[in-house]
């Protein structure tokens, strides 16, 4: 069964993209938190993203945070079989637990050849706004 409500889905996509109507200041959509809240075991992601099927449990929501050994065991190579993240928001880090198989390095391994550009003073909203003067 696929849940489909045109108005609700379009509104949620607009909100996720940062262009929806929200009266709260500095509100950001946290994709990692939403995934953990509504797809805690990762079954929905596993259904639609077969490249990540080898990743067990909720780790599927943050494959870039896994160690090289855990990625290798799952048959995932970031940048080859699954893309590297373009942006990693600092808000996501509180939802990434430090369990075995996790790397302390946010890229999943040290010395990645193409790390995403990070700015500690900029939230994810910076990357989706038209004003880039800051």
Secondary structure as UniProt FT lines:
FT   HELIX           6..16
FT   TURN            17..18
FT   TURN            25..26
FT   HELIX           31..38
FT   TURN            40..41
FT   HELIX           43..48
FT   HELIX           50..52
FT   TURN            53..54
FT   HELIX           57..65
FT   HELIX           68..74
FT   TURN            79..81
FT   HELIX           90..95
FT   TURN            100..101
FT   TURN            106..107
FT   TURN            110..111
FT   TURN            113..114
FT   TURN            120..121
FT   HELIX           124..127
//
